[in-house]
Amino acid sequence: MGNRAGHEWARHWQYEELPGLDLLHARYVRHTFPRHSHDGFTVASVSGGVEDLIMPDGVIPVRPGMVVMINPEVPHAARAGVPEGWTYTTLYPSVELVSTIAHEMSTLRGTPGFAESNVQDPQTAELIRHVHLAAEAGNALAADSLLRIVVARLLGRHGSRLPARGTPDSGGRTAARARELLEERMARPPTLDRLAQEVGASPFALFRAFKTAYGMPPHTWLTDARVRNARRLLEAGRTPAEAAVEVGFTDQPHLNRHFTRIVGVPPGAYRDERLGRTRARKNVQDAGGRLA
């Protein structure tokens, strides 16, 4: 991770006893996260410095004692709010995990989510940190218990049902069709003009409709989608060079640049964490087979 006293460091990982959860513990100074979104939830607390969290409705200076809650597919960005940067711990629970906890431990029904994006809650911020500490120590019972307490507590205090998706208007349908085409042709996407022709709109109208629907213009959304796909490929064992080609980046340095900016760690480090966990589990299983 490097020298924690004065440099950037980050670990983005999974604890095998907590399926459906990613963890990030990091200190950033110069690093900036471009606009992006996640297919699951984000729950984070800052323990030092200040993070400027850029949400659709403005910039939120996140300080120690505050808890950040971001619903799935909500575009956001982040940067340091002070020269010394910020240190934080983040939980990325999947939609399925949050829904399960909501059903077991709260009265929320439908699709659960958060009604607020940030609150002052030092106790819950400390609990988030202790989920990480328990996972790092291999204490599965404590990590699982604390995770459920954090999510249930935040849902109980700040939860709401996410609005059901209504029937999209013509602009929404145009954006959805364009998104489908970009997903199908991620490695070789069309120009904005060609994409607009295929969905029956002008380039400007498509650009505006897409940004309204997804919070990002098509080219920004495509980069984010490529990084998401690259994550899945790296988790499956592909090398960064292979993943770069498959998702449509020019080369591995191109993937490295965008992946590191969006995920917070380089693709090689991300892959090593995932494969290291898989190898460790396999070694335990093999040893168990030999001892049986």
NORNOR-V608582 format. One line per field, one symbol per residue. phi: phi as a letter, one per 20 degrees, with the letter a starting at -180 (. if undefined). psi: psi as a letter, one per 30 degrees, with the letter a starting at -180 (. if undefined). burial: + if it has 24 or more other ideal C-beta (glycine too) atoms within 12 Angstrom, else -. Layout:
phi->???
psi->???
burial->???
//
This chain:
phi->.nfffbcfbacdbcdffcfncdcccbcccefceffbbcedeccbcedbmcdeeddgdpedfedgneddccfgmefbbbbfebgenbdbccddffgffffffffecbefcmefadecdbbebgffgffgffgfffffemefffffffgffgffffffecebeffffefffffffffffffgffffdgfcffffffffffdmcfgfffgffffffdmbfgfffffffffgffgffffeoffgfffgffeoffafgffgfffffeeocfffffffffffffffffffffffffef
psi->fajfeglklkkjlkjffikgklkkklkkefkkklklllfalkjlkkfkakkjkjlfgakjjjlkflkkkklkgjkllllkflegalklkkkikleeeeeeeeeeglgklajlakflfkljieeeeeeeefeeeeeefgieeeeeeeeeeeeeeeeeegllkkkkkakkaeeeeeeeeeeeeeeehefillleeeeeefghlleeeeeeeeeeeggkleeeeeeeeeeeeeeeeeffflleeeeeeefgleaeeeeeeeeeeeeflleeeeeeeeeeeeeeeeeeeeeeeef.
burial->-------+-+++++++++-++++++++++-+++++++++++++++++++++++++----+++++-++++++++++++++++---+++++++++++-++++++---+-+--++++--+++-+--+++++++++-++-------++-++++++++++--++--+--------++-++++++-++---+--+--+--++--+-+-+--++-+++-+++++++++++++++++++-+++--+-+--++--+++--+-+++-++++++++++++++-++--+---------------
//
